[in-house]
Amino acid sequence: MRSTHDEAPVAGRRIRLGSSQFLVIDLTEPLDLDVEVFPGDPKPQKEIFSDIDETGYQHHVYRLGDHNFHPHGDAPSHQNADLKHLGFEAFDLSFCFNSAFMTDLSGSAEAVESDGIRFLTRVEKKHLEASANVLSKVGAVVIRTGYDEWLEINKPHSPETIPYLAEDASKFLSQFPNIKVVGIDSITIDPPEKHVSHIQLKDKLIVESLVHLHDIPEVAKSRFDLQTAPIRIVGATGGPVAAYAFVEV
């Protein structure tokens, strides 16, 4: 059920930090073994190391791909041959907490509707350049294509319709040195068999598969605080990110 303008967002709750009160929106989903992944990628698996009925304690081992999580981050090594020595441990605290701006492109004229969900497949520079002024003042940009709703109901993915950044869009974003994090509600920022956007944005934390972006209030989209805390796995090409939007109320 989607929230109305009179209700708190479905994924959010109000908390107090010091003297300020915030509406915190969870942009992260619990990982389920039946999560839909990029076609051809491995699905998560669970191995029972110890069964509590037999040993007195429960211990499960999960075998996960680096990119199964909603959301997940990409390491510099993921698609950059010159940075293959930099795993997911590369992201320090400067990538974890940033002021953020979100552009919602789900209503764009080029957006398509599939199974009742409207989303933009190809994000171009023209969708972003009007926001250049605010982009120059924040540490993170979040791009909502509308695909977050697809992720939330765990529908299978088709390479032809997975949203991505066009080359001119990623080049445009790369020109903002103040931006540390580029987030999107797609499972990838590049189209199939392409690596342009990952290369253009290789000095930034790319966070993919963000969910519940539709719960960020309209009045807060131009400026809110974003937490994108990666689990720093040494040598991994990516990994889980705990992502939360903080809206001061």
Backbone as CSV, one residue per row, in Angstrom:
resi,resn,N_x,N_y,N_z,CA_x,CA_y,CA_z,C_x,C_y,C_z
1,MET,0.853,-1.192,0.000,0.000,0.000,0.000,0.887,1.240,0.000
2,ARG,0.593,2.208,-0.852,1.320,3.457,-0.933,0.758,4.445,0.086
3,SER,1.636,5.248,0.679,1.178,6.226,1.658,0.455,7.382,0.969
4,THR,-0.421,8.066,1.700,-1.042,9.291,1.205,-0.272,10.466,1.765
5,HIS,-0.632,11.658,1.314,0.104,12.832,1.771,-0.118,13.127,3.238
6,ASP,-1.122,12.494,3.856,-1.398,12.737,5.278,-0.714,11.727,6.184
7,GLU,-0.092,10.713,5.590,0.470,9.632,6.380,1.988,9.625,6.299
8,ALA,2.616,8.993,7.296,4.052,8.773,7.216,4.324,7.750,6.120
9,PRO,5.463,7.869,5.398,5.765,6.911,4.356,5.816,5.482,4.883
10,VAL,5.486,4.542,4.016,5.456,3.130,4.395,6.794,2.685,4.948
11,ALA,7.884,3.144,4.334,9.214,2.698,4.735,9.871,3.650,5.721
12,GLY,9.116,4.598,6.282,9.733,5.613,7.119,9.212,5.657,8.537
13,ARG,9.993,6.278,9.392,9.570,6.532,10.759,10.267,7.787,11.259
14,ARG,9.663,8.441,12.247,10.227,9.654,12.809,11.146,9.300,13.977
15,ILE,12.321,9.928,13.976,13.265,9.717,15.071,13.829,11.079,15.481
16,ARG,14.410,11.128,16.667,15.046,12.356,17.133,16.537,12.097,17.280
17,LEU,17.330,12.997,16.696,18.778,12.954,16.836,19.221,14.281,17.433
18,GLY,19.648,14.257,18.688,19.982,15.495,19.361,18.747,16.367,19.501
19,SER,18.820,17.597,19.017,17.690,18.519,19.120,16.819,18.522,17.867
20,SER,17.147,17.703,16.893,16.411,17.693,15.621,15.590,16.425,15.465
21,GLN,14.457,16.562,14.795,13.617,15.411,14.501,13.671,15.146,12.995
22,PHE,13.774,13.879,12.661,13.890,13.492,11.265,12.850,12.438,10.902
23,LEU,12.414,12.501,9.668,11.691,11.406,9.054,12.747,10.578,8.339
24,VAL,12.937,9.332,8.745,13.954,8.468,8.159,13.278,7.443,7.271
25,ILE,13.686,7.406,6.015,13.094,6.504,5.038,14.110,5.424,4.693
26,ASP,13.716,4.193,4.888,14.595,3.058,4.634,14.614,2.769,3.139
27,LEU,15.769,2.926,2.521,15.925,2.687,1.092,16.516,1.302,0.816
28,THR,16.477,0.456,1.847,17.114,-0.854,1.802,16.071,-1.940,2.003
29,GLU,16.209,-3.038,1.281,15.323,-4.189,1.458,16.062,-5.345,2.115
30,PRO,15.397,-6.123,2.969,16.019,-7.340,3.480,16.318,-8.294,2.319
31,LEU,17.436,-8.976,2.403,17.794,-9.916,1.341,17.021,-11.216,1.500
32,ASP,16.370,-11.642,0.425,15.626,-12.893,0.413,16.294,-13.830,-0.587
33,LEU,16.269,-15.117,-0.305,16.929,-16.072,-1.195,16.299,-16.134,-2.574
34,ASP,15.053,-15.693,-2.711,14.408,-15.749,-4.028,14.503,-14.408,-4.761
35,VAL,15.424,-13.525,-4.342,15.558,-12.227,-4.993,15.865,-12.408,-6.483
36,GLU,15.205,-11.612,-7.303,15.483,-11.641,-8.732,16.795,-10.899,-9.002
37,VAL,17.656,-11.502,-9.806,18.974,-10.937,-10.083,19.107,-10.644,-11.573
38,PHE,20.187,-9.979,-11.949,20.448,-9.735,-13.365,20.507,-11.071,-14.081
39,PRO,19.826,-11.193,-15.227,19.783,-12.487,-15.931,21.168,-13.102,-16.114
40,GLY,21.324,-14.333,-15.611,22.593,-15.042,-15.710,23.456,-14.954,-14.468
41,ASP,23.179,-14.003,-13.580,23.951,-13.896,-12.346,23.541,-14.987,-11.358
42,PRO,24.433,-15.339,-10.422,24.089,-16.380,-9.447,23.089,-15.873,-8.412
43,LYS,22.183,-16.754,-8.006,21.236,-16.422,-6.939,21.873,-16.745,-5.583
44,PRO,21.404,-16.090,-4.528,21.912,-16.419,-3.192,21.572,-17.862,-2.813
45,GLN,22.417,-18.452,-1.997,22.195,-19.812,-1.512,22.470,-19.856,-0.012
46,LYS,21.757,-20.711,0.690,21.967,-20.881,2.122,22.454,-22.294,2.415
47,GLU,23.489,-22.391,3.210,24.020,-23.686,3.648,23.853,-23.789,5.160
48,ILE,23.245,-24.868,5.615,23.050,-25.063,7.054,24.307,-25.690,7.636
49,PHE,25.066,-24.901,8.363,26.288,-25.370,8.983,25.989,-26.112,10.282
50,SER,24.976,-25.583,11.020,24.580,-26.225,12.272,23.082,-26.048,12.462
51,ASP,22.391,-27.153,12.787,20.951,-27.124,13.019,20.698,-27.160,14.521
52,ILE,19.902,-26.212,15.017,19.712,-26.081,16.463,19.084,-27.329,17.082
53,ASP,18.262,-28.069,16.321,17.640,-29.273,16.844,18.649,-30.403,17.023
54,GLU,19.780,-30.313,16.314,20.793,-31.373,16.392,21.984,-30.985,17.260
55,THR,22.356,-29.710,17.229,23.585,-29.289,17.905,23.346,-28.332,19.074
56,GLY,22.150,-27.771,19.146,21.863,-26.817,20.207,22.099,-25.376,19.813
57,TYR,22.611,-25.167,18.607,22.762,-23.780,18.134,22.553,-23.738,16.618
58,GLN,22.129,-22.573,16.186,21.817,-22.358,14.774,22.947,-21.572,14.112
59,HIS,23.416,-22.069,12.977,24.474,-21.368,12.246,24.300,-21.648,10.756
60,HIS,23.939,-20.601,10.017,23.757,-20.728,8.580,24.832,-19.932,7.852
61,VAL,25.258,-20.429,6.717,26.234,-19.753,5.870,25.532,-19.356,4.574
62,TYR,25.598,-18.077,4.229,24.957,-17.589,3.012,26.010,-17.314,1.947
63,ARG,25.763,-17.857,0.775,26.652,-17.629,-0.366,25.962,-16.626,-1.285
64,LEU,26.571,-15.457,-1.399,25.906,-14.341,-2.066,26.787,-13.774,-3.166
65,GLY,26.151,-13.348,-4.243,26.866,-12.565,-5.234,27.093,-11.167,-4.698
66,ASP,28.084,-10.471,-5.242,28.389,-9.125,-4.774,27.254,-8.146,-5.060
67,HIS,26.340,-8.509,-5.974,25.362,-7.534,-6.459,23.911,-8.002,-6.287
68,ASN,23.668,-8.936,-5.390,22.312,-9.415,-5.160,21.484,-8.463,-4.305
69,PHE,22.140,-7.582,-3.598,21.473,-6.801,-2.562,20.723,-5.600,-3.131
70,HIS,19.625,-5.236,-2.443,18.855,-4.040,-2.776,18.909,-3.086,-1.587
71,PRO,19.805,-2.110,-1.576,20.725,-1.753,-2.647,22.093,-2.407,-2.486
72,HIS,22.922,-2.200,-3.508,24.309,-2.639,-3.450,25.194,-1.565,-4.064
73,GLY,26.467,-1.605,-3.708,27.429,-0.677,-4.278,28.408,-1.407,-5.162
74,ASP,28.992,-0.680,-6.099,30.003,-1.242,-6.985,31.376,-0.739,-6.565
75,ALA,32.334,-1.656,-6.486,33.712,-1.277,-6.184,34.373,-0.710,-7.435
76,PRO,35.434,0.083,-7.278,36.166,0.570,-8.453,36.608,-0.572,-9.366
77,SER,36.902,-1.732,-8.782,37.394,-2.879,-9.561,36.323,-3.557,-10.401
78,HIS,35.056,-3.201,-10.171,33.959,-3.932,-10.822,34.048,-3.889,-12.345
79,GLN,34.279,-2.707,-12.904,34.342,-2.598,-14.366,35.480,-1.685,-14.834
80,ASN,36.505,-1.557,-13.997,37.642,-0.706,-14.351,38.934,-1.518,-14.225
81,ALA,39.480,-1.915,-15.367,40.673,-2.764,-15.360,41.865,-2.083,-14.683
82,ASP,41.941,-0.765,-14.787,43.063,-0.046,-14.185,42.923,0.092,-12.676
83,LEU,41.744,-0.272,-12.141,41.510,-0.175,-10.700,41.176,-1.536,-10.083
84,LYS,41.630,-2.606,-10.719,41.262,-3.944,-10.240,41.855,-4.271,-8.871
85,HIS,42.766,-3.430,-8.397,43.335,-3.621,-7.063,42.485,-2.971,-5.971
86,LEU,41.448,-2.204,-6.360,40.614,-1.493,-5.385,39.278,-2.201,-5.228
87,GLY,39.138,-2.935,-4.141,37.891,-3.629,-3.858,36.919,-2.746,-3.098
88,PHE,35.902,-3.361,-2.526,34.822,-2.618,-1.875,35.265,-1.977,-0.570
89,GLU,36.467,-2.295,-0.135,37.007,-1.659,1.073,37.451,-0.223,0.814
90,ALA,37.394,0.222,-0.441,37.933,1.534,-0.814,37.109,2.702,-0.291
91,PHE,35.867,2.461,0.121,34.965,3.566,0.460,34.967,3.860,1.955
92,ASP,35.492,5.046,2.295,35.571,5.440,3.697,34.332,6.238,4.098
93,LEU,34.384,6.893,5.251,33.221,7.595,5.792,32.746,8.752,4.910
94,SER,33.625,9.286,4.083,33.209,10.406,3.239,32.165,9.976,2.212
95,PHE,32.044,8.674,1.979,31.040,8.158,1.050,29.765,7.714,1.779
96,CYS,29.777,7.786,3.095,28.673,7.234,3.890,27.588,8.241,4.234
97,PHE,27.943,9.504,4.435,26.983,10.516,4.880,27.138,11.769,4.021
98,ASN,26.085,12.119,3.288,26.155,13.259,2.381,24.809,13.950,2.254
99,SER,24.851,15.246,1.985,23.637,15.930,1.570,23.289,15.414,0.179
100,ALA,21.996,15.340,-0.128,21.594,14.682,-1.370,20.451,15.409,-2.064
101,PHE,20.395,15.177,-3.359,19.312,15.660,-4.218,18.769,14.472,-4.996
102,MET,17.443,14.370,-5.106,16.845,13.314,-5.905,16.045,13.896,-7.054
103,THR,16.281,13.374,-8.259,15.460,13.727,-9.402,14.563,12.537,-9.728
104,ASP,13.271,12.793,-9.814,12.291,11.739,-10.087,11.899,11.813,-11.558
105,LEU,12.340,10.823,-12.331,12.131,10.807,-13.777,11.041,9.829,-14.202
106,SER,10.315,9.298,-13.227,9.286,8.306,-13.553,8.149,8.895,-14.367
107,GLY,7.995,10.209,-14.291,6.930,10.854,-15.045,7.397,11.473,-16.350
108,SER,8.627,11.176,-16.753,9.150,11.747,-17.989,8.334,11.300,-19.192
109,ALA,8.348,12.152,-20.230,7.599,11.829,-21.445,8.092,10.535,-22.084
110,GLU,9.378,10.217,-21.902,9.946,9.010,-22.509,9.750,7.758,-21.655
111,ALA,9.198,7.905,-20.473,8.972,6.750,-19.601,7.967,5.797,-20.239
112,VAL,8.128,4.519,-19.945,7.230,3.493,-20.477,6.507,2.825,-19.320
113,GLU,5.409,2.166,-19.619,4.672,1.445,-18.589,4.706,-0.039,-18.883
114,SER,5.033,-0.805,-17.867,5.072,-2.252,-17.996,4.452,-2.865,-16.750
115,ASP,3.453,-3.706,-16.924,2.759,-4.347,-15.805,2.306,-3.333,-14.754
116,GLY,1.833,-2.189,-15.238,1.297,-1.184,-14.339,2.324,-0.312,-13.657
117,ILE,3.618,-0.480,-13.987,4.688,0.312,-13.376,5.315,1.180,-14.454
118,ARG,5.407,2.472,-14.181,5.960,3.423,-15.138,7.391,3.780,-14.748
119,PHE,8.317,3.627,-15.696,9.709,3.954,-15.411,10.428,4.388,-16.686
120,LEU,11.497,5.136,-16.488,12.329,5.611,-17.590,13.500,4.662,-17.765
121,THR,13.700,4.170,-18.968,14.779,3.210,-19.210,16.118,3.887,-19.462
122,ARG,16.140,4.908,-20.288,17.397,5.571,-20.673,17.450,6.982,-20.081
123,VAL,18.335,7.170,-19.109,18.507,8.474,-18.478,19.561,9.244,-19.259
124,GLU,19.187,10.399,-19.780,20.080,11.198,-20.603,20.451,12.508,-19.906
125,LYS,21.456,13.163,-20.460,21.916,14.435,-19.901,20.772,15.440,-19.808
126,LYS,19.895,15.434,-20.800,18.799,16.405,-20.806,17.877,16.253,-19.602
127,HIS,17.861,15.059,-18.984,17.028,14.837,-17.805,17.673,15.406,-16.536
128,LEU,18.963,15.736,-16.620,19.719,16.128,-15.432,20.225,17.561,-15.453
129,GLU,20.470,18.108,-16.640,21.192,19.370,-16.718,20.447,20.550,-16.107
130,ALA,19.119,20.484,-16.052,18.376,21.580,-15.423,18.652,21.660,-13.929
131,SER,19.205,20.585,-13.355,19.483,20.531,-11.914,20.947,20.827,-11.605
132,ALA,21.681,21.390,-12.569,23.119,21.608,-12.405,23.439,22.431,-11.166
133,ASN,22.644,23.449,-10.874,22.932,24.320,-9.734,22.891,23.557,-8.416
134,VAL,21.838,22.789,-8.203,21.744,22.035,-6.953,22.760,20.903,-6.920
135,LEU,23.080,20.314,-8.075,24.076,19.241,-8.122,25.456,19.731,-7.702
136,SER,25.722,21.011,-7.900,27.017,21.575,-7.525,27.142,21.817,-6.026
137,LYS,26.045,21.576,-5.280,26.035,21.904,-3.856,25.819,20.695,-2.950
138,VAL,25.678,19.500,-3.509,25.396,18.320,-2.694,26.509,17.284,-2.857
139,GLY,26.498,16.318,-1.945,27.499,15.253,-2.006,26.986,13.991,-2.653
140,ALA,25.669,13.933,-2.911,25.092,12.730,-3.503,23.926,13.103,-4.402
141,VAL,23.788,12.371,-5.494,22.626,12.510,-6.359,21.937,11.159,-6.443
142,VAL,20.620,11.175,-6.338,19.807,9.962,-6.437,18.890,10.122,-7.638
143,ILE,18.894,9.130,-8.503,18.074,9.159,-9.711,16.981,8.114,-9.569
144,ARG,15.739,8.595,-9.523,14.604,7.677,-9.486,14.016,7.545,-10.885
145,THR,14.083,6.362,-11.438,13.490,6.106,-12.752,12.065,5.588,-12.636
146,GLY,11.684,5.115,-11.440,10.407,4.446,-11.224,10.572,2.948,-11.080
147,TYR,11.797,2.453,-11.323,12.058,1.010,-11.276,12.115,0.485,-9.843
148,ASP,12.132,1.406,-8.860,12.123,0.952,-7.466,10.882,0.117,-7.169
149,GLU,9.766,0.456,-7.806,8.539,-0.312,-7.594,8.654,-1.720,-8.190
150,TRP,9.404,-1.843,-9.253,9.652,-3.157,-9.873,10.468,-4.030,-8.917
151,LEU,11.483,-3.429,-8.324,12.332,-4.163,-7.386,11.551,-4.607,-6.150
152,GLU,10.685,-3.735,-5.680,9.971,-4.005,-4.432,9.020,-5.187,-4.532
153,ILE,8.490,-5.458,-5.731,7.614,-6.622,-5.884,8.363,-7.797,-6.517
154,ASN,9.694,-7.641,-6.647,10.586,-8.746,-7.029,10.205,-9.386,-8.365
155,LYS,9.996,-8.550,-9.355,9.680,-9.050,-10.678,10.966,-9.408,-11.430
156,PRO,10.925,-10.436,-12.301,12.107,-10.796,-13.099,12.557,-9.621,-13.975
157,HIS,13.855,-9.568,-14.253,14.426,-8.482,-15.028,14.649,-8.900,-16.482
158,SER,14.445,-7.954,-17.380,14.740,-8.151,-18.796,15.811,-7.149,-19.187
159,PRO,16.934,-7.588,-19.750,18.016,-6.662,-20.091,17.569,-5.483,-20.941
160,GLU,16.544,-5.682,-21.759,16.104,-4.626,-22.667,15.406,-3.474,-21.948
161,THR,14.886,-3.718,-20.769,14.111,-2.675,-20.084,14.730,-2.216,-18.767
162,ILE,15.883,-2.735,-18.393,16.533,-2.296,-17.159,17.052,-0.866,-17.352
163,PRO,16.666,0.070,-16.491,17.123,1.461,-16.652,18.643,1.596,-16.547
164,TYR,19.169,2.618,-17.234,20.609,2.854,-17.213,20.891,4.316,-17.549
165,LEU,22.142,4.731,-17.319,22.582,6.076,-17.669,23.191,6.068,-19.065
166,ALA,22.724,6.966,-19.921,23.364,7.156,-21.212,24.744,7.770,-20.986
167,GLU,25.618,7.630,-21.978,26.992,8.117,-21.827,27.042,9.609,-21.527
168,ASP,26.168,10.393,-22.158,26.210,11.837,-21.908,25.745,12.181,-20.501
169,ALA,24.887,11.342,-19.911,24.428,11.576,-18.542,25.536,11.300,-17.527
170,SER,26.223,10.170,-17.696,27.297,9.844,-16.752,28.465,10.817,-16.905
171,LYS,28.755,11.263,-18.134,29.816,12.253,-18.337,29.447,13.565,-17.655
172,PHE,28.185,13.937,-17.749,27.705,15.161,-17.098,27.899,15.072,-15.587
173,LEU,27.505,13.959,-14.978,27.641,13.797,-13.531,29.101,13.736,-13.099
174,SER,29.958,13.202,-13.953,31.378,13.087,-13.599,32.048,14.442,-13.453
175,GLN,31.417,15.490,-13.961,31.999,16.829,-13.918,31.775,17.534,-12.579
176,PHE,31.092,16.869,-11.646,30.844,17.455,-10.327,31.746,16.773,-9.293
177,PRO,32.906,17.369,-8.980,33.830,16.720,-8.039,33.268,16.626,-6.634
178,ASN,32.290,17.466,-6.308,31.697,17.437,-4.975,30.810,16.218,-4.763
179,ILE,30.338,15.590,-5.830,29.451,14.436,-5.707,30.266,13.178,-5.420
180,LYS,30.031,12.587,-4.267,30.727,11.370,-3.857,29.929,10.110,-4.185
181,VAL,28.586,10.267,-4.229,27.704,9.097,-4.384,26.721,9.352,-5.520
182,VAL,26.590,8.363,-6.401,25.556,8.374,-7.438,24.663,7.168,-7.192
183,GLY,23.400,7.438,-6.844,22.463,6.362,-6.546,21.375,6.274,-7.599
184,ILE,20.863,5.070,-7.803,19.808,4.853,-8.790,18.962,3.658,-8.345
185,ASP,17.720,3.604,-8.820,16.844,2.487,-8.461,16.909,1.355,-9.477
186,SER,17.878,1.387,-10.376,18.092,0.291,-11.323,19.131,-0.667,-10.760
187,ILE,19.181,-1.889,-11.295,20.181,-2.853,-10.826,21.539,-2.616,-11.460
188,THR,21.616,-1.676,-12.413,22.888,-1.314,-13.014,22.783,0.089,-13.611
189,ILE,23.928,0.761,-13.770,23.905,2.081,-14.405,24.312,1.997,-15.872
190,ASP,24.707,0.831,-16.339,25.117,0.658,-17.733,24.175,-0.293,-18.463
191,PRO,23.980,-0.093,-19.767,23.199,-1.058,-20.545,23.982,-2.355,-20.697
192,PRO,23.337,-3.446,-21.141,24.019,-4.736,-21.277,25.287,-4.637,-22.131
193,GLU,26.351,-5.271,-21.647,27.632,-5.371,-22.359,28.349,-4.031,-22.511
194,LYS,27.922,-3.007,-21.786,28.599,-1.713,-21.834,29.166,-1.379,-20.463
195,HIS,30.245,-0.565,-20.438,30.887,-0.216,-19.171,31.166,1.274,-19.062
196,VAL,30.566,2.071,-19.938,30.913,3.488,-20.035,30.637,4.247,-18.741
197,SER,29.439,4.089,-18.174,29.076,4.862,-16.985,29.915,4.463,-15.777
198,HIS,30.204,3.176,-15.644,31.057,2.748,-14.537,32.457,3.357,-14.664
199,ILE,32.937,3.506,-15.879,34.258,4.106,-16.091,34.207,5.607,-15.852
200,GLN,33.178,6.273,-16.348,33.050,7.717,-16.159,32.963,8.087,-14.684
201,LEU,32.320,7.225,-13.884,32.039,7.538,-12.480,32.884,6.705,-11.516
202,LYS,34.044,6.287,-11.964,34.836,5.323,-11.188,35.377,5.875,-9.875
203,ASP,35.369,7.220,-9.715,35.850,7.787,-8.459,34.722,8.018,-7.457
204,LYS,33.525,7.560,-7.803,32.358,7.756,-6.942,31.823,6.407,-6.467
205,LEU,31.076,6.428,-5.368,30.382,5.223,-4.918,29.086,5.120,-5.707
206,ILE,28.987,4.116,-6.549,27.781,3.877,-7.340,26.894,2.940,-6.539
207,VAL,25.712,3.431,-6.179,24.774,2.635,-5.391,23.565,2.317,-6.264
208,GLU,23.359,1.039,-6.525,22.288,0.583,-7.405,21.220,-0.169,-6.606
209,SER,20.046,-0.287,-7.206,18.926,-1.029,-6.618,18.367,-0.387,-5.359
210,LEU,18.378,0.930,-5.303,17.706,1.626,-4.198,16.199,1.404,-4.300
211,VAL,15.549,1.233,-3.161,14.100,1.019,-3.127,13.439,2.106,-2.283
212,HIS,12.100,2.171,-2.367,11.285,3.095,-1.583,11.609,4.568,-1.845
213,LEU,12.174,4.864,-2.998,12.440,6.265,-3.319,11.147,7.061,-3.456
214,HIS,10.072,6.389,-3.833,8.783,7.073,-3.964,8.250,7.558,-2.625
215,ASP,8.837,7.109,-1.521,8.387,7.539,-0.198,9.088,8.807,0.287
216,ILE,10.074,9.289,-0.457,10.702,10.553,-0.084,9.729,11.681,-0.413
217,PRO,9.346,12.497,0.564,8.351,13.549,0.311,8.783,14.507,-0.801
218,GLU,7.827,14.976,-1.545,8.097,15.878,-2.667,8.891,17.102,-2.226
219,VAL,8.536,17.654,-1.064,9.187,18.878,-0.604,10.642,18.654,-0.199
220,ALA,11.043,17.393,-0.009,12.397,17.095,0.463,13.340,16.659,-0.652
221,LYS,12.804,16.438,-1.843,13.635,15.871,-2.911,14.810,16.764,-3.292
222,SER,14.641,18.073,-3.142,15.706,18.985,-3.543,16.848,19.044,-2.538
223,ARG,16.616,18.556,-1.309,17.692,18.549,-0.319,17.298,17.678,0.870
224,PHE,18.042,16.612,1.073,17.883,15.775,2.259,19.243,15.186,2.568
225,ASP,19.347,14.474,3.670,20.607,13.836,4.044,20.516,12.349,3.720
226,LEU,21.584,11.829,3.143,21.599,10.443,2.679,22.704,9.658,3.363
227,GLN,22.327,8.514,3.919,23.324,7.577,4.441,23.452,6.430,3.452
228,THR,24.672,6.181,3.003,24.950,5.026,2.146,26.187,4.344,2.714
229,ALA,25.974,3.452,3.661,27.082,2.841,4.389,27.405,1.470,3.807
230,PRO,28.540,1.331,3.121,28.899,0.039,2.533,29.495,-0.909,3.569
231,ILE,29.224,-2.192,3.392,29.913,-3.214,4.183,31.248,-3.459,3.490
232,ARG,32.337,-3.006,4.061,33.624,-2.915,3.370,34.323,-4.277,3.315
233,ILE,33.993,-5.040,2.294,34.554,-6.375,2.104,35.825,-6.257,1.261
234,VAL,36.938,-6.649,1.831,38.223,-6.505,1.149,38.252,-7.364,-0.116
235,GLY,38.553,-6.720,-1.238,38.697,-7.432,-2.501,37.412,-7.686,-3.251
236,ALA,36.256,-7.400,-2.641,34.981,-7.653,-3.310,34.752,-6.643,-4.418
237,THR,34.075,-7.063,-5.482,33.757,-6.149,-6.581,32.508,-5.322,-6.283
238,GLY,31.903,-5.585,-5.166,30.731,-4.838,-4.731,30.225,-5.437,-3.439
239,GLY,29.128,-4.898,-2.928,28.608,-5.438,-1.692,27.396,-4.675,-1.211
240,PRO,26.821,-5.111,-0.090,25.607,-4.484,0.427,25.858,-3.079,0.952
241,VAL,24.836,-2.243,0.806,24.866,-0.870,1.308,23.619,-0.644,2.156
242,ALA,23.807,-0.134,3.355,22.676,0.279,4.185,22.367,1.720,3.824
243,ALA,21.192,1.951,3.239,20.863,3.284,2.718,19.607,3.828,3.398
244,TYR,19.703,5.076,3.867,18.580,5.736,4.531,18.543,7.203,4.106
245,ALA,17.353,7.715,3.881,17.163,9.140,3.626,16.683,9.796,4.919
246,PHE,17.320,10.899,5.320,16.974,11.636,6.522,16.365,12.982,6.113
247,VAL,15.105,13.177,6.453,14.407,14.405,6.124,14.080,15.121,7.424
248,GLU,14.629,16.304,7.638,14.377,17.023,8.876,12.950,17.566,8.885
249,VAL,12.244,17.352,9.995,10.839,17.783,10.102,10.665,18.665,11.329
